[in-house]
Each structure stands twice: as structure tokens, then as C-alpha cells.
Amino acid sequence: MKLRIVGLDVESKRKGSDWSNSGTYNFRDLICADFRFADETTHRFLPFDFSAKQLDGWAEPLRSPGLLVVGHNGKYDLRGINATLIDLELQPLSENRLCDTLKDGPKGDGWIRRDLGSMAVRYGIQAKGSIDQATWDLAYSGDRAARALVRTYNANDVDVVLALQVAMVKRGHLAPPKVWRP
């Protein structure tokens, strides 16, 4: 079976491990998310203030077998999405392959900074861009203009991570994908 490649990026308010009241790992503050299949140009954005129904529909393609999910710290993103689905009593994600450009990329040899922006520059990929803290705060509080900026930023991160995966593979700098199990 041929793997279908999908780039994924999640924006969450809290970073690192977060535990819900039920004792499970969760993005308690999943803000928005985006993914795009590498063979398509259409982004699939999960909007701010999403409902359980919206999350369920958005996640449906990610439940398909035969995916190679590409993400920068993708294990964190997948675990958070999956836990949020479970906490909302929705169907979890499927087992698939994961290519994590952060965890499976080069370490040492001057690779001090391995955030997505630094990696993109190192591999000659389009500017990743950034959003200042004030804009994030406005987005969290519901400001439409700030949320539009975050949506664009999120989609760009997906495009950058897909390009980064290709560049890293061409240079032999990326470990083989691993099985990701929910």
C-alpha cells in the first residue's frame, strides 16, 4: 500500500504535557489546527472555537490508514488531537506512520536551534514567519483580524514542514518514519 503524505500543524495555548481532569493527556487549550495532503493544495483548517462536530469532521481524513503524517514535533500534535477526540467521546485517530522533522532530524553538529523556523532557514525553505505575543493574545481573546493572521501562520507552518521533510530526505538527514499508535 502506498502511503499518502499529510502535513500537520497544531496551535495550542499551553505547551508541553498537559493533563485533563480525567487524568489523560490532552490539549486543554487546542486553539486551531491545519493539515494538507502533499498531493493537494487545499488546506483543511480547524477553526478557533470549534465544536465537537467540527473536530470530528476535520479529523476524519486523519483516521484513514495508509498515511504518512509529517509534523515538527508531530508526536505531540497527534497525541493532543487524539486525546481531545477521546475526551469529547469521538472516534480516535488511526495508527499510521509519523515523520517527525524535529525528533527524527539531525542532532549535534552545530544543530543548536531545531525549531521549525531555524530548520527552514538551514534548508533554504521559504521564510516561516512568526506572530508576536500581542497578536496571539488578541487571537485567544477572539479578535477576528488576529485569528486570520494565526490561520495564515498555521497554514504556512504546514507548507514549511512538508517542504522541510522533502529537503531533509534528499540530504539523508531524516530517520525513517515510525509507527504512531494512538
N, C-alpha and C positions, 0 to 999 in steps of 0.2 A: 504494500500500500504506500502511495506517495504521500508524504507529509505536506500539509498546506501551512504556509508560514503566516503567522499573525503577530504584528507588533502591538504591544500593550503598554499603557502608562496610566497610573492612578495618582490622583491628588487627594491627600488626606490631611486633616488638620493636625493630628498627632503623628509623630514619627516614632519608629521603634516598636517594640512589642507593646500591645495594649490588651487588656483582658476585660471581657464584658462581665456583667453581673452574674451571668450563668457560668462563669469560670472558663469560657472558651476564648481563644484568640480571636480578636475582632478589630476591624477599623471602626471604632465607635464614632468616628467623625469622617467617614468616607465622604468626600466633597463632590467629586466628579471623576469620570474616567473616560478613556478613549481607547479604541483599538481600530486597526485597519489590517485587512489581509494584504500581503505583499503584492499579490497579483491584481489588486484593485486600487482605485484612487479614493474611494468613498470612506470617510471616517465615520465611525459609529460612536457617537458621544453620549455618555450617560450624564444627564444634566444635573445641576445643583437641585437640591430639594426633591430628589427622585422618590417615587412611590415604590412599594414592593413590586407592583405590576410592571413598572418601567424597568426596574432592576432585573426582574425575571426575563423580560423580553430581550433586554440588552445582553444578558449573559447566555441566552440560548445558543448562539453560534459557538461560544466558548465551551459548550458541553459536548461538542462533536468530537468523536475520536479522529485520530489522524492529523492532529495539529502539532506544529512546532511553534510554541509561544516564545516570542523574543521580548525580553524586557531587561531594563537596567535595574537590578535588584528585583527581578521578576518573581522570585520565590516569595518575597514579602508581599508583592502585589497580588499574586494568586491566592496566597493564604488569607489575606484580608478580604478579598472578594468572596472567596469560598465561605469563610466564617460568617460574613454578613448575610450571604444567601441562607445558610443554615439557621442563623439566629432569626431570620424572617420566615422560617419554615418553608423555604423554597428548595428546589432540587439543586444539589451541589454541582460543582464543575466535574468534568470527566478527567480521568487520568490521561495525560498527554506528555509530550516531550517539552522540555524547557531549555532554552538557550539564554543564559543569564550573562549579559555583557559585563556586568560588574563582578560577579562571583567567579565566572569561568574565564575571565580575561587575564592578561599578564599582571604579574605581581613582582615587585622588586625592580631592579634595573632602572632606577630613576622614576618609577611609576608612583610617585608620592600621592598625587591627586588622581583619583579614579572616578570622580563624579561624572555625570553624563556630559556636561559642558566641556570639561577638561579633556575627556576621551575624544569627543567630537573634534576639538581643535587638533589634538595629536594625530588624528587620522585624516585630517583635511576635509572634514564634513562641514556642511553649512553651519552658520552660527546658530547655536541652540537658543540663545536669548535668555532673558531672565525677567522676573517680576519682583518689584520691591515689596517690602513688608507692608507698606501702607496700602498697596493695591490688593494684596492678599487679604488684609483686614477688611477692606471695603467689600471684596468678593464674599467673604464669610458672612458679612452682615446683610448681604442681599443686593448690593449695588449692581445694576444691570451692566453698566459700562465695564466695571472691573471684572464681572463674570465673563463678559465677552472676551476680554484680554486673557483670562485664565483658560477659556476654551481654546483659543488660538494657540496659546502656550502649550497646552496639553496635547493638541493635535501635532504640533511641531515636534514635541518630545517623541511621539510615536514614529514620525518620519525619520527623525535622527537616529533612534535606536535601530530601526530597520536598516538604515544605511551603515551604521556602525557595525552591525552584525556581518554584513557583506564584506566590509573593509577588513575586519578582523579575521574572517575566514580566509580571505585572499592572501593575507600575510602570515597565516598559520599561527595566529595569536589567540585563538579561541578553542577551548577544550570542547570535546564533543558534547552534544546535548544530553541531558539526563532525564530520566523518567520523573515526572512530577505526579505525585499521588495526593489526592485530597485527604 
